Amino acid sequence: MDGKSGIFLVCATVAWVAAAYKVAALARNPRNLNLWTLTLCIALPAAGFTMAVPAVYSAVSRLFGVPNLASLLVYSCIVGYSFTALIMLMLWHMPAAEALPRAKVLVLCYGLVLVAMAVLFANSGATVDEPSDFDDVYGPRPVGGTFLLVYVTAFAFGLGVAAWRSLQFADRVARSDGRPWLRRGLRLVAVGSIVALGYCLGKGGYVVAAWLGTRLPTLSDAGTLCACLGALVITTGFTIPSWGPRLSAGVEKFGRARSYLRLYPLWHAMYEAMPEIALDPPASRRADLRMLRDLDFALYRRVIEIRDARMALAPYLAPVDEAAVPAGRVDRRDAATREAVRLRDALARLRAAGPGPRPAAPNAAVGAAPPARPDEGGDLATDLGFLGQVSSALRRLPPATTTTGASRGTPVGS
């Protein structure tokens, strides 16, 4: 198998997977005209790439007894995709009552293009099967080249209008409900369509150059690469509005799980000194991982328990060394490291104090200990990033020394 066949197989596989994904959605909603159109939009190029694979190409010729018939079928599928994409974008962009009459005109135009292509193909003299080199062999001939020019012109028209419509609709979505994944998908369709225009320019340029007496096979090959790359981008754009939100949810959940695990060193250090902060303490680190099954609740409890522990540590916290704070905005990592040092030393003082009544936390207005973050807010999202940095810094710190800036075991506020 050569490189071109491998590329065709990859494109066909991706497109068929995307088409199967949409067919599954059709099974749940068989009366959805937009979904039918979108599925056809993906299936047509999938069929085209499949028949372009040399082994399939030759099988089609043998099955129907017509050499190179696969070229006509492949190009018919590709042009069909571009017209179907225009219909789909109209159905998305305007009411069905307004879109359907225009769709009928496009279907009629597609039929005329097919008739012209079929007549030219029948008179092209393509009697020898060329699974890999149809364009290179028959493109320089007058009729064969005209066949290719009709094909790429129709395809280029569909791609250009699809790119324009996609960008237009994406701007409308951005101004209205702002659905981010639909907007991204439409822009990907526009980008893929523009890339695929390179295919039309490459194939058309090859034919014209051949008619002028110059063979430029690299121009034809570059056009084929543009078609494959554009098809992959377009397929992604058409399907991403449905699976993109799930991707966002997965990334967000991964971020929350990472935050939960990142807070463990800070929480565990506080829990060892003050076990009463934990609502449902895990028996081990492995047992703590099971809390990920109810991640939102576990993360919320972890932050609350850290906050509670820090309030209890307030009498043992040394004042912030103002001289160490640089002028202007405080770097969050520096602030996190200083906070980690203060918490480590406060925990050491608490452990040295031993059991017994603990001093009450100072009034916030007196403020011997500022909040465990360098900015205002205090909500969960605000705390997560900073507390995660404090936890990471605490894990890297060496153990506290026996003296921590105050008498051993004596609250700082004493």
N, C-alpha and C positions, 0 to 999 in steps of 0.2 A: 504494500500500500504506500503510495507516494504522499508527500506532504499535503497536497491539495485535497486528496481524498480524506485524509485525517481531519482536516479543517471542516470539510463538508459534514463528516460524521459527527463532529463535536457540535456544530451548529444545529444539525438535525436533531440530535439527542436533546439538547437544551430546549429547542422549540417543542418537541413532542412531549417532554416532561411538563412544560408550561401549558400546552394544550390539554394534557390529561388533567392537570390541576383545574382548568376551567371546565372541562367536561364533568368533573365531579361536582362542581358548583352548579352546572346545568341540571344535573340529576335532582338537585334540591330545588331548583327554580326553573323549570323547563319553559315557562312562558315569558322569560325575560329576553326581549328582543336585543337589548344592548349586550347581554351576555353571549347570545348566539353570534352576534357580529364580532365581538371581541375574540371568541373562540375560533371563528373562521379566519380572523386576522392573523392568528398565531399558527393555525393548522396549514394555511396555504404555503407560507415559506418553509414550514417543516417538510411538507410534501416535496417542495421544490428542491431543497437541499438533499433530501433522501434520494430522489431520482438523479441528482447530479453525481452521486457516487458511481464511479465507473462500472462496478459490478451490477448495480441496479439499472443503470443506464442501458447496458447491453441486454439485460434481461427484458426490459421494456421493448427494445427493438425486436428481440426474438419472439416475444409474446404476440405482438401485433403484426410482425412481418414488415415493418416499415423502418428502414435505417434512420437513426438520429431522431426518431419520434420523441424521445425523452427531452430533447432540446426544446421542441415546441411546447411540450407539457410543462417543463420547468419554467420557461419564460412566461407561459400563460399564468402559472401560479404566482409568479413574482409580480406581474402586472396586476393580477387579481388582488393580491395583498394590498397594493398601493391604493386601488380604488375602494376596497373594503375598509381600509383605514380611514379614508376620507368620509365614508358613510358613518363609521363608528364615531368619529370626532363630531360630526354634525348631530348625531343622536345625543351625544353628551352635551353639546353646546347649545342646542335649541330644542323647542318642543317637537314631539314626534310628528304632529300635524304639519309643521313647517319643514321638517327634515325629510320626510318620506318622499314628497314630490321631487326634491332635489336628488335623493338617492336613486330614484327611477331614471333620472337623466344620466347619472353616473353609470348605472348598470347598462344603459343603452350604449353609452360611449365605450364601455369595456367590451361589449359585444362587437362593436364595429372594429375595435382594435384587434380582437381575436380573429375576426374574419380576414382582415388585412394580413395578419401574421400567418394565418393558415394558407392563404393563397400564395404568399411569397415563399413560404417554406416548401410548398408543393412544387414550385417552379425553381427552386434553388439548385437543383441538381445534386443534392446531398445524398448520393446513393451509397457511399461507403461509410460505415458506422465509425464515428470518431468520438468515443466516450470522454476523452480528456481534451481534445483539440478542435472541437467543432468550430468555435469562433475563429481560431487561428487558421484553419484550413479553408472554411467557406466564407469568412468575413471579407477577405479581399475581393471576392467575386461580386459582380454588380448586384445580382438578385439576393445572394446570401447576405451581403453587406447591408442592403436596403432592409431586409428582414430584421437584422440586428438593430439598425437605426430606428426603425418603427418601435421596436421593443423598448430600447433604452429611452427614447423620447417619451413614450407613454409612462414608463416607470419614473423618469425624472419629474414629469409633471405631477404625478401622485406624491412623490417624496417632497417636492418643494411646497405644495399646498399643505401637506400633512405637517411639515415643520412650522409653517406659518400659523396654521390653525391651532397646533399644540401650544405654541408660545402665547397666542391670543387667549386661549382658554386658561392657561396657567396663570396669566395676569388677572383674569376674571376671578379665578378661584382665590388668588391671593387677596383680592380686594373684598371678597364677600365672606365666605366662611373660613378661609384660610386653612383648608385641609392640607396639611404639609405633605403627606405621602402622595396624594393625587397631584399636587403641584409638582413634586419632584418627578413623578412618573411622566407627566406631560412634557416636562423639560428634557427628560431622557429620550422620549420619543422624538422630540425636535432635534436633539443632538445626533441621535442615531440616524435620522433621516438625512441630515446634512452630511454625515460621514458616508452614508450609502450613495449620496450623489456623486462621490468620487468614483464609484463603480460605473455610473452612466458616462461620466466624462472619460474614464479610462477606456471603456469599450467603444464609445463613439469615436474617441480620438484615434484608437487603433484602426478602426475601419477607414476613417478619412485619410489617415497617413498611408495605409496600404493602397488606397485608390490613387494616392499621389506618388506611389512607387517606393515608399519607405516602410519596412516592417519593424514594428516596435512591440515585440511580445511582452517586454517588461511592463509596458503601459497597460496591457490587458491583464497581466497577473496582478499588478497593483490595484486595478479596479476590482478584481475578484476578492482581494484581501479587504478592501473597503466594504464590499457587500457583506462579507462574513462578520466583520467587526460591527458594522451598522446593524445587522440583524440581531446580534447578541444584545446590543444596547437597547434597541427598540423592544425586543421581547422582555427585557428587564423592566423597561418603562411601562409596558402594558400590564404587567403583573404586579408591580411593586405596590400599587395602591391597596391590594388585598393582603399581601403578606408583610408589607412594611410596618404597619402598626404593631403586629406581633413581634417583629424584630425590635421595635422601640421598647415594647413592654419587657422583652427578654433582657435587653441591655440595662434597662432601669432596675429590674430585679437583680441582675448580676451586681450592679453598683451598690444596691442596698445590702446584699449578702457580703460583699467585700467590706463595706463599712462596718457591718456587724462583727466580722472576724477581726478587722483591724482594731476595734475597740477592746478586744479581749484582754490584752496585757494591762491596760489601764483599769478596766473593770475588775480584773482578777486581783490586782494589787490592792485595790480598795476593799474588795470582798474579804480577802484574807485578814485585813485589819478590822473590818466592820461587817461580819457575816449578816447582821440584821438588815442590811440594805437590800438583800436579794429576796424577791418574792417567791421564786421557785429555783433555788440554786442547783446547777447541774452537778452530778457526781464526779465528772471528769471533763477534760477538753473534748473527748470524743462524744460524750453525752451532750455537751453544749452544741455540737453540730446538729443534733436532732432538732434543736429549736428553729432551724432554718425552715422546717416544714410550716411554721406559722411566722414567717419572716417579719411582717409588718409589726405584729405585736411584740416579737422578741427584740427588734431593733428599738422600738419605742421604750420598752422596759429597760433596755440597757442604758440608753441615754438618761432616763429618769433616775435610775439607780446611781449612775455616776454623778449626776447633779446632787442627789441627796447626800451622797458620801462627801462630796466637796463642801457642801454646807456644814456637815458635821466636822470637817477638818478645818473650818475657818479659824478657830482659836489657835491652831498649830501652824498656820501659814505665815511665813515671814513676809514682811512688806516688800513690795516690788522695788527693786533697785532703780530708781528713776534715772540715775546717772548713766545707767547702762542702756537706756532707751535712746536710740538715735533721733535726731530732730526730724520732724515731718512724719510721714506715714510709717507705722511699725511693720516690719516684715513679718508675715504670719509664721514663718518657720522659726525665726528668732523668738517670737512671742511664745510659740508652742514649746520650744526648748526651755525657756525660762519657767514656763508654767509646769513643765514636767519636773524640773529641779525642785521647785517649791513643793509640789505634791509628794515627791519622793522623800524630801526632808520632813515634811509634815507627817507623813505616815511613820517615819522613823521616830519622831517625837511621840506620836500616839502610842506606838508599841512600847517605847521606853517608859511611858507614864503608867503602863500596867492597867489591870482591871480597876474598876471603881467609877464613881460619877465623873462625867466629862463636863468641862465648862461649856456654857451656852455659847452659841455662835454670836458674834457681835452684830449689832444693828447695822443694816445695810447703809444707813446714812453715815454712821461712823466710818465704816468701810475699811477695816484693817486688811481685808482681802477682796480685791476686785473680781469680777466674774471671770470664768474660765474661758474667755474668748476676747479677742482684741477689738471686736466690733459690737454694735448694738443689735438688738433683735431678740435673741433668746429662743427662737422657735427651733423645731427639730432640724430643719434643713440647714439653718445657720450653724448650729452646734456640731453637726456631723463632721464637716471638713476639719474644723479646728481641733475637735476632740480626737479625731483620727490622727492628726499630726502630733498631738500631745502623747497619745498612746504609743506611737512609733518612736518618739523621742525618749519616752520613759523606758521602753524596752532596750534602747541602746545605752542608757546611762549606767555607770558603775554603781555599786551599792552605796548607800548613804554612809558617811563617816559617823563615828560615835558622837561627835559634836556637830550640831547643825545650826549654829548661829544663835542658840539660846541654851539655857541650862538644860541638861539632859532630862527629858520627861516633863519639861515645864512648858505650858502653853505660851505662845508668843505674846499673847495679850496680857499675861500675868504681870 
